[in-house]
Amino acid sequence: MMAALALLAGFATASWAAPVPKEIRVGTLYASTGPFASISMPAYDGLRLWARQVNAAGGLYVKPYGRKIPVRLIAYDDQSSTATAATLYNELISRDHVNVLIADSGSVLTSVAVPIAREHKMFLFDISGTGKPFFTRDNPYIALMSLPISTLWPSVQADFLDSVGLRAGIRRVAILYATNDFSGTHANALAGYLREAGKLRIVYDQGVPTNTSNYTVLINNIAATKPDAVIELGFPGNDIGFLRALHESGEHFRYVFTLFGGFEMHALLGGAGAAAMDGTFTYVPAALYPYKVNYGPTLARFHAAWDAAYPKGSGVPWGADGLMGYMTGLVVQKALATTTGMGQLDLRRAVFAQSGKLRTLAGPFRLSRDGAQIGEMTPVGQLHADGHGGLRLVAVYPPAAAKAKPVFGK
């Protein structure tokens, strides 16, 4: 009797077991053209490299099925348009029925994904959309993968100015920023940190549209306030326009900071040139800083794999965005290898279970309760011309990461 019941139970379990899928569908968007192409395409290339490596090893190990399953990357071109992106995010969910949804790179193209993912109860793997409004206690369908939330990101620079900068005579600060979810909240947070410290005076604090390209008048207006430090926060196109105009103006400030000088050095070099960037400060991305890892490749091994996949002349630049796309794939991989189920909230639990434990080549992975990234930091670095038309970036703060002392202008 007991044997018969056991046999029946075995049949029942088998009849209710979910069939093993032929593939795990991972959906994402990329921008091949438009203002966000320079940050989007490398991130997509990093994700493609991850998928290629996974499939070469036999697929993703998916714990609920107890086996490896090939990954299929489904990607569409949003052409840097939020309207197009909204349509395509919906198609990935409703038509393609992806198992995993990954946002396009950057806050602007992530902004439309957040409400769509929430509406469809689809967990969103957010590569680099750091805007504070994305993360709320009542939305369990998002987690930021590879950069700290924009309100936390500038804390290192504020500490640097309030300590090292102050001792060097930096007293007056000008902040110019593009008004979007990323650089807008970044600028407001930076100003808040500086005002709270109370030792530096903000003499200029102005936002401009993200599509701003002509900075000549703005630089004249900034110069009139006689700042020691000028901090420009925007996307790569904003940085290029600002640096070119500053170089052509002949104005000099003791401290000049741009947000993407390190993250998009290749793009800024092509648009502004080494002379315009020499001596400026920026953040040091993980692509230029070897963090200790406990999952995935080291920076050196990843760089070698990148060069093999995308050799010189391929038109695919090495940099921070490629690393962030690849690192997002690693988190997806870890989540599927540890999840107890394939529901979207199961994936969320698997991702959050790695908070404080996972260390990838992008740094320590730690999430706040609302899904914001709070573990990965961005050291301050300074760019120096290498004499061959290029630049080298050296970390100057915090002390634990510093490789040299900062050189302030006169």
VEXMIKOL-710079 format. One record per residue (C-alpha): x, y, z. Coordinates in steps of 0.05 Angstrom, whole numbers, always signed. Example, Ala and Ser with C-alpha at 12.3 -4.5 7.8 and 13.67 -1.06 7.14 Angstrom:
BEGIN
+--------+--------+--------+
|      x |      y |      z |
+--------+--------+--------+
|   +246 |    -90 |   +156 |
|   +273 |    -21 |   +143 |
+--------+--------+--------+
END
This chain:
BEGIN
+--------+--------+--------+
|      x |      y |      z |
+--------+--------+--------+
|     +0 |     +0 |     +0 |
|    +55 |    +49 |    +20 |
|    +94 |    +32 |    -43 |
|    +33 |    +46 |    -86 |
|    +22 |   +113 |    -53 |
|    +95 |   +131 |    -63 |
|    +89 |   +112 |   -136 |
|    +27 |   +155 |   -144 |
|    +61 |   +213 |   -109 |
|   +120 |   +206 |   -157 |
|    +72 |   +208 |   -217 |
|    +37 |   +269 |   -188 |
|   +102 |   +306 |   -178 |
|   +124 |   +290 |   -249 |
|    +58 |   +311 |   -279 |
|    +60 |   +378 |   -244 |
|   +133 |   +393 |   -255 |
|   +145 |   +451 |   -302 |
|   +176 |   +430 |   -368 |
|   +248 |   +449 |   -378 |
|   +251 |   +507 |   -428 |
|   +296 |   +503 |   -489 |
|   +325 |   +571 |   -473 |
|   +326 |   +627 |   -422 |
|   +303 |   +690 |   -457 |
|   +339 |   +753 |   -434 |
|   +310 |   +817 |   -463 |
|   +344 |   +885 |   -468 |
|   +349 |   +948 |   -510 |
|   +408 |   +986 |   -539 |
|   +416 |  +1053 |   -574 |
|   +457 |  +1048 |   -638 |
|   +447 |  +1122 |   -653 |
|   +431 |  +1186 |   -617 |
|   +459 |  +1220 |   -555 |
|   +461 |  +1157 |   -513 |
|   +495 |  +1110 |   -563 |
|   +564 |  +1121 |   -532 |
|   +542 |  +1093 |   -465 |
|   +490 |  +1043 |   -491 |
|   +528 |  +1005 |   -545 |
|   +588 |   +985 |   -501 |
|   +540 |   +961 |   -446 |
|   +504 |   +918 |   -498 |
|   +570 |   +892 |   -524 |
|   +588 |   +872 |   -453 |
|   +522 |   +835 |   -445 |
|   +533 |   +801 |   -512 |
|   +602 |   +778 |   -490 |
|   +573 |   +749 |   -426 |
|   +518 |   +711 |   -465 |
|   +569 |   +684 |   -514 |
|   +614 |   +658 |   -458 |
|   +555 |   +627 |   -421 |
|   +531 |   +590 |   -482 |
|   +602 |   +567 |   -499 |
|   +603 |   +535 |   -429 |
|   +537 |   +498 |   -442 |
|   +488 |   +551 |   -418 |
|   +464 |   +581 |   -353 |
|   +456 |   +535 |   -293 |
|   +383 |   +546 |   -271 |
|   +371 |   +518 |   -202 |
|   +296 |   +504 |   -207 |
|   +310 |   +459 |   -267 |
|   +375 |   +430 |   -240 |
|   +412 |   +438 |   -306 |
|   +445 |   +485 |   -354 |
|   +401 |   +519 |   -406 |
|   +424 |   +562 |   -465 |
|   +412 |   +636 |   -460 |
|   +379 |   +674 |   -517 |
|   +392 |   +749 |   -517 |
|   +334 |   +787 |   -549 |
|   +352 |   +859 |   -562 |
|   +321 |   +917 |   -599 |
|   +348 |   +985 |   -620 |
|   +312 |  +1043 |   -586 |
|   +356 |  +1095 |   -623 |
|   +361 |  +1137 |   -559 |
|   +286 |  +1152 |   -561 |
|   +246 |  +1144 |   -497 |
|   +182 |  +1136 |   -538 |
|   +212 |  +1080 |   -579 |
|   +242 |  +1048 |   -517 |
|   +174 |  +1047 |   -483 |
|   +144 |  +1009 |   -542 |
|   +201 |   +960 |   -544 |
|   +202 |   +946 |   -469 |
|   +129 |   +928 |   -475 |
|   +143 |   +882 |   -534 |
|   +198 |   +846 |   -497 |
|   +149 |   +831 |   -440 |
|    +83 |   +820 |   -476 |
|   +105 |   +791 |   -543 |
|   +172 |   +758 |   -530 |
|   +155 |   +736 |   -459 |
|   +227 |   +745 |   -435 |
|   +247 |   +711 |   -371 |
|   +295 |   +766 |   -352 |
|   +288 |   +841 |   -368 |
|   +349 |   +886 |   -371 |
|   +344 |   +961 |   -380 |
|   +382 |  +1001 |   -432 |
|   +442 |  +1039 |   -404 |
|   +434 |  +1105 |   -369 |
|   +379 |  +1139 |   -330 |
|   +341 |  +1171 |   -389 |
|   +327 |  +1105 |   -425 |
|   +317 |  +1068 |   -359 |
|   +265 |  +1119 |   -336 |
|   +211 |  +1091 |   -383 |
|   +228 |  +1019 |   -364 |
|   +214 |  +1028 |   -290 |
|   +138 |  +1040 |   -293 |
|   +130 |   +989 |   -349 |
|   +166 |   +935 |   -311 |
|   +126 |   +951 |   -249 |
|    +60 |   +950 |   -286 |
|    +75 |   +881 |   -314 |
|   +106 |   +857 |   -248 |
|   +171 |   +844 |   -284 |
|   +235 |   +850 |   -245 |
|   +282 |   +900 |   -278 |
|   +357 |   +890 |   -278 |
|   +379 |   +962 |   -281 |
|   +449 |   +967 |   -312 |
|   +466 |  +1039 |   -296 |
|   +403 |  +1081 |   -287 |
|   +420 |  +1114 |   -221 |
|   +364 |  +1166 |   -216 |
|   +337 |  +1170 |   -146 |
|   +263 |  +1171 |   -167 |
|   +270 |  +1099 |   -194 |
|   +277 |  +1069 |   -125 |
|   +218 |  +1070 |    -78 |
|   +197 |  +1026 |    -20 |
|   +132 |  +1007 |    -55 |
|   +165 |   +981 |   -119 |
|   +197 |   +912 |   -111 |
|   +210 |   +905 |   -186 |
|   +279 |   +938 |   -194 |
|   +351 |   +933 |   -171 |
|   +411 |   +975 |   -193 |
|   +469 |   +932 |   -215 |
|   +534 |   +969 |   -226 |
|   +536 |  +1041 |   -202 |
|   +516 |  +1074 |   -136 |
|   +451 |  +1112 |   -135 |
|   +461 |  +1183 |   -160 |
|   +449 |  +1214 |    -91 |
|   +505 |  +1173 |    -61 |
|   +554 |  +1176 |   -119 |
|   +579 |  +1248 |   -106 |
|   +594 |  +1237 |    -33 |
|   +666 |  +1218 |    -48 |
|   +677 |  +1281 |    -88 |
|   +646 |  +1324 |    -33 |
|   +692 |  +1292 |    +18 |
|   +751 |  +1305 |    -28 |
|   +734 |  +1379 |    -37 |
|   +718 |  +1388 |    +37 |
|   +785 |  +1360 |    +59 |
|   +840 |  +1358 |     +6 |
|   +810 |  +1415 |    -36 |
|   +800 |  +1460 |    +24 |
|   +871 |  +1452 |    +47 |
|   +894 |  +1470 |    -24 |
|   +855 |  +1535 |    -22 |
|   +791 |  +1513 |    -58 |
|   +736 |  +1557 |    -28 |
|   +685 |  +1576 |    -82 |
|   +648 |  +1523 |   -123 |
|   +607 |  +1527 |   -187 |
|   +561 |  +1470 |   -206 |
|   +532 |  +1464 |   -277 |
|   +488 |  +1404 |   -293 |
|   +441 |  +1374 |   -344 |
|   +370 |  +1369 |   -318 |
|   +355 |  +1295 |   -322 |
|   +343 |  +1241 |   -270 |
|   +417 |  +1223 |   -268 |
|   +458 |  +1287 |   -268 |
|   +402 |  +1329 |   -238 |
|   +396 |  +1287 |   -175 |
|   +472 |  +1279 |   -175 |
|   +482 |  +1355 |   -174 |
|   +429 |  +1366 |   -121 |
|   +461 |  +1314 |    -76 |
|   +531 |  +1343 |    -86 |
|   +506 |  +1413 |    -68 |
|   +472 |  +1383 |     -7 |
|   +536 |  +1350 |    +17 |
|   +576 |  +1413 |     +8 |
|   +524 |  +1458 |    +43 |
|   +520 |  +1409 |   +100 |
|   +595 |  +1411 |   +110 |
|   +590 |  +1486 |   +108 |
|   +663 |  +1502 |    +91 |
|   +658 |  +1515 |    +17 |
|   +613 |  +1567 |    -15 |
|   +571 |  +1549 |    -76 |
|   +573 |  +1611 |   -120 |
|   +538 |  +1582 |   -181 |
|   +487 |  +1526 |   -185 |
|   +452 |  +1521 |   -253 |
|   +415 |  +1468 |   -292 |
|   +410 |  +1465 |   -368 |
|   +373 |  +1420 |   -417 |
|   +407 |  +1353 |   -430 |
|   +411 |  +1369 |   -505 |
|   +454 |  +1431 |   -491 |
|   +516 |  +1432 |   -535 |
|   +539 |  +1505 |   -534 |
|   +571 |  +1524 |   -468 |
|   +606 |  +1589 |   -487 |
|   +558 |  +1637 |   -453 |
|   +550 |  +1590 |   -393 |
|   +626 |  +1589 |   -382 |
|   +628 |  +1665 |   -385 |
|   +572 |  +1668 |   -333 |
|   +609 |  +1619 |   -289 |
|   +675 |  +1657 |   -295 |
|   +640 |  +1720 |   -271 |
|   +627 |  +1687 |   -203 |
|   +702 |  +1674 |   -195 |
|   +699 |  +1602 |   -173 |
|   +760 |  +1560 |   -153 |
|   +725 |  +1495 |   -173 |
|   +678 |  +1484 |   -232 |
|   +639 |  +1419 |   -233 |
|   +601 |  +1401 |   -297 |
|   +553 |  +1342 |   -293 |
|   +519 |  +1313 |   -354 |
|   +522 |  +1258 |   -406 |
|   +583 |  +1251 |   -452 |
|   +556 |  +1300 |   -503 |
|   +549 |  +1353 |   -448 |
|   +620 |  +1339 |   -424 |
|   +648 |  +1346 |   -494 |
|   +612 |  +1412 |   -507 |
|   +634 |  +1440 |   -440 |
|   +707 |  +1419 |   -446 |
|   +714 |  +1445 |   -517 |
|   +683 |  +1512 |   -499 |
|   +726 |  +1518 |   -436 |
|   +790 |  +1503 |   -475 |
|   +773 |  +1553 |   -529 |
|   +753 |  +1607 |   -479 |
|   +821 |  +1612 |   -447 |
|   +789 |  +1611 |   -377 |
|   +826 |  +1572 |   -324 |
|   +800 |  +1545 |   -258 |
|   +839 |  +1510 |   -204 |
|   +794 |  +1449 |   -205 |
|   +752 |  +1426 |   -264 |
|   +710 |  +1363 |   -259 |
|   +669 |  +1326 |   -312 |
|   +627 |  +1266 |   -299 |
|   +646 |  +1221 |   -358 |
|   +720 |  +1238 |   -366 |
|   +738 |  +1169 |   -339 |
|   +677 |  +1129 |   -357 |
|   +676 |  +1152 |   -430 |
|   +748 |  +1172 |   -441 |
|   +748 |  +1146 |   -512 |
|   +687 |  +1186 |   -532 |
|   +711 |  +1250 |   -497 |
|   +780 |  +1245 |   -528 |
|   +749 |  +1241 |   -597 |
|   +702 |  +1299 |   -583 |
|   +743 |  +1346 |   -540 |
|   +815 |  +1323 |   -546 |
|   +870 |  +1309 |   -496 |
|   +891 |  +1382 |   -488 |
|   +821 |  +1401 |   -465 |
|   +819 |  +1344 |   -415 |
|   +890 |  +1348 |   -388 |
|   +891 |  +1363 |   -313 |
|   +815 |  +1356 |   -304 |
|   +784 |  +1312 |   -251 |
|   +733 |  +1257 |   -259 |
|   +709 |  +1192 |   -228 |
|   +752 |  +1129 |   -234 |
|   +709 |  +1073 |   -264 |
|   +716 |  +1000 |   -247 |
|   +746 |   +988 |   -316 |
|   +808 |  +1024 |   -291 |
|   +810 |   +999 |   -220 |
|   +822 |   +925 |   -201 |
|   +773 |   +906 |   -147 |
|   +778 |   +839 |   -110 |
|   +726 |   +790 |   -136 |
|   +693 |   +727 |   -111 |
|   +650 |   +714 |   -172 |
|   +668 |   +721 |   -246 |
|   +734 |   +742 |   -277 |
|   +784 |   +792 |   -250 |
|   +792 |   +857 |   -287 |
|   +855 |   +832 |   -323 |
|   +821 |   +769 |   -347 |
|   +759 |   +807 |   -369 |
|   +801 |   +858 |   -407 |
|   +837 |   +801 |   -443 |
|   +770 |   +768 |   -461 |
|   +744 |   +835 |   -486 |
|   +805 |   +847 |   -530 |
|   +797 |   +777 |   -559 |
|   +723 |   +787 |   -573 |
|   +729 |   +859 |   -597 |
|   +800 |   +870 |   -625 |
|   +827 |   +938 |   -645 |
|   +793 |   +962 |   -708 |
|   +727 |   +929 |   -691 |
|   +698 |   +996 |   -670 |
|   +680 |   +970 |   -601 |
|   +717 |  +1011 |   -548 |
|   +741 |   +983 |   -481 |
|   +713 |  +1020 |   -422 |
|   +667 |  +1024 |   -362 |
|   +601 |  +1014 |   -397 |
|   +622 |   +948 |   -428 |
|   +643 |   +923 |   -359 |
|   +576 |   +944 |   -329 |
|   +537 |   +907 |   -383 |
|   +579 |   +845 |   -371 |
|   +573 |   +851 |   -296 |
|   +497 |   +855 |   -301 |
|   +500 |   +788 |   -338 |
|   +540 |   +760 |   -280 |
|   +486 |   +780 |   -230 |
|   +432 |   +749 |   -275 |
|   +475 |   +686 |   -277 |
|   +483 |   +683 |   -201 |
|   +409 |   +696 |   -190 |
|   +387 |   +639 |   -235 |
|   +438 |   +593 |   -204 |
|   +410 |   +606 |   -134 |
|   +336 |   +623 |   -144 |
|   +283 |   +577 |   -114 |
|   +234 |   +591 |   -170 |
|   +226 |   +626 |   -237 |
|   +175 |   +678 |   -215 |
|   +197 |   +750 |   -219 |
|   +195 |   +759 |   -144 |
|   +236 |   +695 |   -138 |
|   +289 |   +728 |   -181 |
|   +285 |   +790 |   -137 |
|   +297 |   +749 |    -74 |
|   +356 |   +714 |   -107 |
|   +387 |   +781 |   -127 |
|   +377 |   +812 |    -59 |
|   +405 |   +750 |    -25 |
|   +472 |   +768 |    -58 |
|   +473 |   +837 |    -26 |
|   +535 |   +845 |    +17 |
|   +562 |   +778 |     -7 |
|   +577 |   +786 |    -81 |
|   +640 |   +820 |   -105 |
|   +649 |   +826 |   -180 |
|   +698 |   +864 |   -223 |
|   +652 |   +925 |   -213 |
|   +664 |   +924 |   -138 |
|   +623 |   +903 |    -76 |
|   +550 |   +890 |    -92 |
|   +504 |   +917 |    -38 |
|   +431 |   +939 |    -44 |
|   +386 |   +983 |     -2 |
|   +316 |   +958 |    +14 |
|   +288 |   +995 |    -47 |
|   +338 |   +966 |    -96 |
|   +388 |  +1023 |   -100 |
|   +462 |  +1004 |   -106 |
|   +500 |  +1027 |    -45 |
|   +561 |   +982 |    -45 |
|   +600 |  +1006 |   -105 |
|   +638 |  +1071 |    -98 |
|   +670 |  +1118 |   -149 |
|   +739 |  +1145 |   -130 |
|   +760 |  +1213 |   -154 |
|   +817 |  +1214 |   -205 |
|   +856 |  +1263 |   -247 |
|   +870 |  +1259 |   -321 |
|   +939 |  +1273 |   -349 |
|   +960 |  +1277 |   -422 |
|  +1008 |  +1220 |   -439 |
|  +1045 |  +1258 |   -493 |
|  +1019 |  +1214 |   -548 |
|   +950 |  +1243 |   -557 |
|   +921 |  +1200 |   -502 |
|   +907 |  +1206 |   -428 |
|   +921 |  +1168 |   -365 |
|   +874 |  +1170 |   -305 |
|   +902 |  +1164 |   -235 |
|   +861 |  +1157 |   -171 |
|   +873 |  +1213 |   -121 |
|   +818 |  +1201 |    -69 |
|   +799 |  +1168 |    -22 |
|   +866 |  +1152 |     +9 |
|   +853 |  +1077 |     +6 |
|   +847 |  +1081 |    -69 |
|   +895 |  +1138 |    -84 |
|   +955 |  +1125 |   -128 |
|   +980 |  +1198 |   -131 |
|   +968 |  +1267 |   -102 |
|   +921 |  +1315 |   -139 |
|   +951 |  +1373 |   -178 |
|   +908 |  +1436 |   -173 |
|   +914 |  +1492 |   -223 |
|   +943 |  +1559 |   -204 |
+--------+--------+--------+
END
